[in-house]
């Protein structure tokens, strides 16, 4: 399990819980909330050890800011739960959770069916599995994995009515495009990746979640598509710093070449793609839409204007068809964002991100900066 390298809690100056909830959910005062975290031993939630652990900032924010804050607001009730970490981004959630009294309860039957709004502040993203459950059961909510104080004071302090309007302006400018071409540089070489979008409607992550069955990923601020095809190459930075060039054909990674770092890291990735090909499928192209500071966490940094990301794996929560049943091993059914930004991937340059639409080619991003075309519609 990964840990959060964060500083002790600090007072925020801009975040307002009541304002965020009202803007995002427009809740009724009788609606019931659940706040969820993950712990290696969920029963530890009874004694709240994470409140004194400086490596567990996301959990402390969940309890001190969201749970305790909700207790001081007009609601139909709020509960706090812990569950075993899933071990990967967007993997299925455990069937049981533990409440503050130490009682083990069935997630779907005993908990979610009695809630109106859920808030997931966890290590790994819960967006895909909780979206599937929300559509089935009818609650709504937000996922905020990896939340830290910077995110709390900036990304979660935004007026999401305004974020939504700007995201829609950006979406309209790029919707219906044929494809997007990205030209990368790494260690003196140039690589190009084309993502086919087949004139589909662009989608937006804009933070408003007012209809039962919807889940927002906060902070929001993103335009995205599920590609219908992809081909070419792109450099990828692994978690250990290893750089490799990924070869893409038929929308899936089928080979990779080490640029620098540990050869075993690349071989391990290739072995996974070979044994379970769905893990290498490119399931998303996303463009950030917000003017935000860097937080050190992808959940916010991928929403920054001028950044972009592709993702491998699961896409059903984005409107795609790749759900856990399409993987040979269900534990491989992750959705892994690959973020390109000047802070996370300084070794990888971006000559340009071009949109092709209606016979015209429009430059959207250059050197991790939005072009004048993008600024005119997104700012």
C-alpha positions in Angstrom: 0.0 0.0 0.0 1.3 3.5 -0.8 1.6 6.1 1.9 1.0 9.8 1.7 4.1 12.0 2.3 2.4 15.1 3.7 2.9 17.7 6.3 0.8 18.0 9.5 -2.7 19.4 9.1 -2.8 23.1 8.6 -5.8 25.5 8.7 -7.1 26.3 5.3 -8.2 29.8 4.4 -10.5 29.3 1.4 -12.3 26.0 1.9 -15.9 26.0 3.0 -17.6 22.7 3.4 -21.1 24.0 3.3 -20.5 25.9 0.2 -18.8 23.0 -1.6 -21.6 20.6 -0.7 -24.3 23.1 -1.7 -22.7 23.8 -5.0 -21.8 20.3 -6.0 -24.9 18.4 -4.7 -27.6 21.0 -3.9 -28.6 18.6 -1.0 -31.8 18.6 0.9 -31.4 18.9 4.7 -32.9 15.4 5.2 -30.3 13.6 3.0 -28.0 11.1 4.6 -24.2 11.0 4.1 -21.5 8.4 4.4 -17.8 9.2 4.5 -15.4 6.4 3.5 -11.7 5.8 4.0 -9.4 2.8 3.5 -7.2 1.3 6.2 -5.0 -1.8 6.2 -7.0 -3.0 9.2 -10.5 -1.5 8.9 -11.3 -2.3 12.5 -8.7 0.3 13.5 -11.3 2.9 12.6 -12.7 2.5 16.1 -9.6 4.0 17.7 -8.9 6.6 15.0 -5.2 6.0 14.9 -4.8 8.0 11.6 -5.6 11.2 13.5 -2.1 11.2 15.0 -0.3 9.7 12.0 1.3 12.4 9.8 1.4 10.1 6.8 -2.4 9.7 6.7 -3.5 13.2 5.8 -6.3 12.1 3.4 -7.9 10.0 6.2 -7.6 12.9 8.7 -9.2 15.3 6.3 -12.0 12.8 5.8 -12.7 12.6 9.5 -11.9 16.1 10.8 -13.1 18.2 7.8 -15.8 16.2 6.2 -17.3 13.9 8.9 -17.0 16.3 11.8 -18.0 19.2 9.5 -21.1 17.4 8.3 -22.1 16.8 11.9 -22.4 20.5 12.3 -24.6 21.0 9.2 -28.3 20.3 8.7 -28.4 16.7 7.4 -30.4 13.5 7.8 -27.4 12.0 9.4 -23.7 11.2 8.7 -21.7 8.0 9.2 -18.1 7.1 8.9 -16.7 3.9 7.5 -13.4 2.1 6.7 -12.6 -0.6 4.3 -9.6 -2.7 3.2 -7.5 -0.9 0.5 -8.3 -2.3 -3.0 -4.6 -2.3 -4.0 -5.2 -0.5 -7.3 -6.9 2.4 -9.0 -10.6 1.8 -9.6 -10.6 -1.8 -8.6 -13.8 -3.2 -7.2 -14.6 -2.2 -3.6 -14.6 -4.8 -0.8 -18.0 -6.2 0.0 -17.9 -5.1 3.7 -17.0 -2.0 5.6 -16.5 -1.3 9.3 -18.2 1.6 11.2 -17.0 3.7 14.1 -18.5 1.2 16.6 -16.5 -1.7 15.0 -19.5 -3.3 13.4 -18.8 -5.0 10.0 -21.6 -4.1 7.6 -22.3 -5.2 4.0 -21.5 -2.3 1.7 -24.3 -2.5 -0.8 -27.1 -4.0 1.2 -26.6 -2.5 4.7 -24.9 0.9 3.9 -25.3 2.3 0.4 -29.0 1.6 0.1 -29.5 3.8 3.2 -27.4 6.7 2.0 -28.1 9.6 -0.3 -24.6 11.1 -0.7 -21.3 9.3 -0.4 -17.8 10.8 0.0 -14.8 8.6 -0.7 -11.4 9.9 0.5 -9.1 6.9 -0.1 -5.6 5.9 -1.2 -6.8 4.5 -4.5 -9.5 6.0 -6.7 -12.9 4.5 -6.1 -14.6 6.3 -9.0 -15.3 3.4 -11.4 -16.7 0.9 -8.8 -18.7 3.5 -6.9 -20.1 4.9 -10.2 -21.4 1.4 -11.1 -23.0 1.0 -7.7 -24.5 4.5 -7.8 -26.2 3.7 -11.1 -27.6 0.5 -9.7 -28.7 1.8 -6.3 -29.4 5.5 -6.9 -27.3 7.5 -4.5 -24.8 10.1 -5.6 -21.4 11.3 -4.4 -17.8 12.3 -4.9 -14.4 10.6 -4.9 -11.4 12.6 -3.6 -8.6 10.0 -3.3 -5.3 11.4 -2.2 -6.8 14.7 -1.0 -4.3 16.9 0.8 -4.2 20.4 2.3 -3.3 22.1 -1.0 -6.2 20.4 -2.7 -8.5 21.3 0.2 -7.5 25.0 0.0 -7.5 25.3 -3.7 -9.2 22.7 -5.9 -12.0 22.0 -3.4 -12.4 25.7 -2.7 -13.5 26.5 -6.2 -17.0 27.6 -7.2 -18.1 24.6 -9.3 -20.9 26.5 -11.0 -18.1 28.6 -12.6 -15.9 25.5 -13.2 -18.8 23.8 -15.0 -19.5 26.8 -17.2 -15.8 27.0 -18.3 -15.6 23.3 -18.8 -18.6 23.4 -21.0 -17.1 26.2 -23.1 -14.0 24.1 -23.6 -16.0 21.0 -24.3 -18.0 22.7 -27.1 -14.8 23.9 -28.7 -13.3 20.4 -29.0 -16.4 18.1 -29.3 -16.9 16.2 -32.5 -13.2 16.1 -33.5 -11.8 13.3 -35.6 -8.6 12.7 -33.6 -5.9 14.2 -31.5 -2.2 14.0 -32.3 0.4 14.4 -29.6 4.1 14.9 -30.3 6.5 14.1 -27.5 10.2 14.4 -27.0 12.4 12.4 -24.7 16.2 12.1 -24.5 16.5 13.8 -27.9 14.0 11.7 -29.8 10.5 12.5 -31.1 7.5 10.3 -30.7 3.9 10.7 -32.0 0.7 9.2 -30.7 -2.7 9.5 -32.5 -5.9 8.9 -30.6 -8.9 8.4 -32.8 -12.1 10.0 -31.4 -14.4 9.3 -34.3 -16.3 12.6 -34.0 -17.9 11.6 -30.7 -19.2 14.0 -28.2 -16.5 15.2 -25.8 -17.4 14.7 -22.1 -16.7 16.8 -19.1 -15.8 16.3 -15.5 -17.2 19.5 -14.1 -18.0 18.9 -10.4 -21.8 19.2 -10.4 -23.5 16.0 -9.1 -27.1 16.7 -8.5 -28.8 13.7 -10.0 -29.2 10.3 -8.3 -26.8 7.8 -9.8 -24.0 10.4 -10.5 -20.5 10.4 -9.1 -18.2 13.4 -9.3 -14.4 13.2 -9.1 -13.2 16.1 -7.1 -11.4 18.4 -7.8 -13.1 18.4 -11.2 -12.2 20.3 -14.3 -11.5 18.0 -17.3 -12.5 17.3 -20.8 -12.3 13.6 -21.9 -13.0 11.0 -24.4 -12.8 7.2 -24.6 -10.7 6.7 -27.8 -12.1 4.4 -30.5 -8.6 3.7 -31.7 -5.0 4.7 -31.1 -1.6 4.1 -32.8 1.9 5.4 -32.6 4.3 5.7 -29.7 4.5 7.6 -26.4 7.2 7.9 -23.7 6.0 6.8 -20.3 7.5 7.5 -16.8 7.0 4.7 -14.4 6.6 5.2 -10.6 10.2 4.2 -10.0 11.4 6.9 -12.5 12.1 4.4 -15.3 11.4 5.8 -18.8 10.3 3.7 -21.7 8.7 4.2 -25.1 5.3 2.4 -25.4 4.3 1.1 -28.9 0.6 1.4 -29.5 -1.5 -0.3 -32.2 -5.3 -1.0 -32.4 -5.7 1.1 -29.2 -3.5 -1.2 -27.1 0.1 -1.1 -25.9 1.8 -4.1 -27.5 5.5 -3.4 -26.9 7.9 -1.1 -25.0 11.5 -0.1 -25.3 13.6 1.0 -22.3 15.0 4.5 -22.4 16.5 4.7 -19.0 16.1 3.1 -15.6 15.3 -0.4 -14.6 14.7 -3.0 -17.4 12.8 -5.2 -15.0 10.2 -2.5 -14.6 9.5 -2.5 -18.3 9.5 -6.3 -18.6 7.0 -6.5 -15.7 4.6 -4.1 -17.5 5.0 -6.0 -20.8 4.3 -9.3 -19.1 1.1 -7.9 -17.6 0.0 -6.6 -21.0 0.7 -9.9 -22.7 -1.1 -12.0 -20.1 -4.1 -9.7 -19.8 -4.3 -7.5 -23.0 -7.1 -5.3 -21.6 -4.7 -3.8 -19.2 -2.9 -2.2 -22.0 -5.9 -0.7 -23.7 -6.0 3.1 -24.0 -9.3 3.9 -22.3 -9.2 7.7 -22.0 -7.7 10.9 -23.2 -8.2 13.8 -20.8 -7.4 17.5 -20.9 -7.2 19.7 -17.9 -9.4 22.8 -17.8 -8.6 24.7 -14.5 -6.1 27.3 -13.3 -4.9 25.5 -10.2 -1.6 25.2 -8.3 0.4 21.9 -8.3 -0.6 19.7 -5.4 1.7 16.7 -6.0 -1.4 14.5 -6.4 -2.8 13.5 -9.8 -6.4 14.0 -8.8 -5.8 17.7 -8.9 -2.7 18.0 -11.2 -4.5 16.3 -14.1 -7.1 19.1 -14.0 -4.6 21.9 -14.5 -4.9 23.7 -17.9 -2.0 22.7 -20.1 -1.7 19.2 -18.8 -3.2 16.1 -20.3 -3.4 12.4 -19.6 -4.1 9.1 -21.3 -5.2 6.1 -19.3 -5.0 2.4 -19.6 -7.6 -0.2 -18.6 -11.1 0.1 -17.4 -13.4 2.7 -19.1 -17.0 1.7 -18.3 -17.3 4.6 -15.8 -16.5 7.0 -18.6 -19.0 5.6 -21.0 -16.7 3.0 -22.5 -17.2 -0.7 -22.8 -14.2 -2.0 -21.0 -15.5 -3.3 -17.6 -14.1 -5.8 -15.2 -15.6 -8.7 -17.1 -13.3 -8.0 -20.1 -10.2 -8.7 -18.1 -8.8 -12.2 -17.7 -8.1 -11.5 -14.1 -10.5 -9.3 -12.2 -7.7 -7.9 -10.0 -6.2 -6.4 -13.2 -9.3 -4.3 -13.9 -7.7 -0.9 -13.0 -8.0 2.4 -14.7 -4.5 3.9 -14.6 -4.1 7.6 -15.5 -0.7 8.5 -17.2 -0.3 12.2 -16.5 1.9 14.4 -18.5 2.8 17.7 -16.8 5.9 19.8 -16.3 6.1 18.9 -12.6 5.5 15.1 -12.9 7.2 14.4 -16.2 9.9 17.0 -16.8 11.9 14.4 -18.7 9.2 14.3 -21.3 8.6 17.3 -23.6 5.5 18.1 -25.5 6.0 19.8 -28.9 2.2 19.9 -29.3 -1.2 18.5 -28.9 -3.3 19.0 -32.0 -7.0 18.5 -32.6 -8.1 17.6 -36.0 -11.7 18.6 -36.7 -13.7 19.4 -39.8 -10.6 19.2 -42.0 -8.7 21.7 -39.8 -5.8 21.2 -37.4 -5.8 23.3 -34.2 -2.9 23.4 -31.7 -4.3 23.1 -28.2 -1.2 22.6 -26.0 2.5 23.4 -26.6 5.3 22.9 -24.0 2.6 22.2 -21.4 1.0 25.6 -22.0 -2.5 26.2 -23.4 -2.6 28.0 -26.7 -4.5 31.2 -27.3 -7.3 29.2 -28.8 -7.7 27.2 -25.5 -7.3 30.3 -23.3 -10.1 32.0 -25.2 -12.6 29.2 -24.5 -11.4 27.9 -21.1 -10.4 31.0 -19.1 
